[in-house]
Amino acid sequence: MEERVYYVKNKEIIMNNENLKRKGFSYENSANVDYKKEGYVFYFKAEKEWFNKVKIESLKGVEEIKGDDKEKILKKINGLEDDVSAGIGGLF
């Protein structure tokens, strides 16, 4: 499984794509994950073959985030998910 992160200014570009909706994803406002551009960051986890088939980065306005920025964003996303899990656990 691979984890990939994409930036897009207009979230509807990804949210309205049927192939991507079927796979599933999570997203955050870029400010929530300390990304330098205004817009949204989308997180996908899938097999490499799936990424090769759908070519998310070929959608107009979508950029794959790589390197240090990707690692920082993944840490933030995982931290946000942990916070949500902890909050829900506190309800029971």
Secondary structure, 3 states (H helix, E strand, C coil): CEEEEEEECCCHHHHCCHHHHHHCCEEEEHHHHCCCCCCEEEEEEECHHHHHHHCHHHCCCEEEECHHHHHHHHHHHHHHHHHHHHHHHCCC
